Amino acid sequence: HRLTTEAGVIDLNHIVNYPVKAVTVHRTTLKNDMIQLFQDPDTLGSLLMFTVIGFDGSAEKGEGVGVARDVLTSFWQVFVDSLAVVFVATCLFEEESLTNHDLLQSFRMYISDDERETFDKCCNGELSPDDEEVLELLSSYKCHCIPNAENIRLIFSELAHQELIQKPKYVVHCWAPHIQTLKSFPPFQSIEVLKEMYDEKRPSSRKVIKLLKCVPANDAENQCLDHLKRKDQCDTCISAKHGNIDEVSYEAHIKVKDEARAEKAKDTENAGLKKSVWTIDVRAVFLLPKIKASALYYKTKLQVHNLSFYNLKTKE
């Protein structure tokens, strides 16, 4: 028996004679498990029988082709999300379409948390380019240039090009012809919309709350769930949730909130030695009159509560 695919003709009788290889993968680490599995050359010459360990730590039911298809589908869903934006952009639009800013942003997300902290401090002027931490970061990528204030960004840009463009060049060459069809979909028609798509996939408290699925069994559980969902929600958002505000007003409110968050993120990003960004913890508290008056006299004002200062840049 033969099967014709885009890759050519496959002899099914030959596949049947492949040795069976039992494989265990975990839902929580599926991407890494699969990458490690296929680094073994013998994997491509074996029939894989998957056992999947679920999020609760127990083995999921099922076996055979259906489980294998589910594992492969899940892998490609998480794997593509983890690709650097400039790598995908190079596959779709070629290297010339990238800017130094694109390279630096992707490189920042590519490096480890500790390296990212050093990278940010150096770019913001909090660390000198010849600081030991910066030199250690450069040497970890086999860069032995002598950095200074004038060339440090250029050096980082060259490192980004080395790690994200040059090293996977062969993969880009193999992928590019096959993923050009993605351009027919709006998120892949330009680098700008591609970056927007990746930004939308970044988790936030609002997105996580929307994923919560719970059926409270009593009033106490229902009250607890409402309190959890109220996090980062103002009176307008809560009113919209209960249908007390029209959709146009709510969308305008969300737009203003998003603009405010963007400004806050911009301030945090621009913070450095010469510009500090601080926040003060304030909460809305009830001011109750001492006299036994009607509830109409109750007022809610913004009061400084548990005065504390927080540096958005240093997280102190």
DAJO-V876482 format. One record per helix or strand of 3 or more residues. SS is the DSSP state (h for helix, s for strand). FROM is the first residue (numbers start at 0). LEN is the number of residues. If there is no record, write none. Layout:
BEGIN
ss:from:len
SS:FROM:LEN
SS:FROM:LEN
END
This chain:
BEGIN
ss:from:len
s:1:4
s:7:4
h:11:5
s:18:8
h:26:12
h:40:5
s:45:8
h:64:17
h:84:9
h:94:3
h:99:11
h:112:11
h:131:9
h:151:15
h:168:16
h:185:3
h:190:11
h:204:7
h:218:11
h:234:7
h:246:24
s:277:10
h:294:3
s:298:13
END
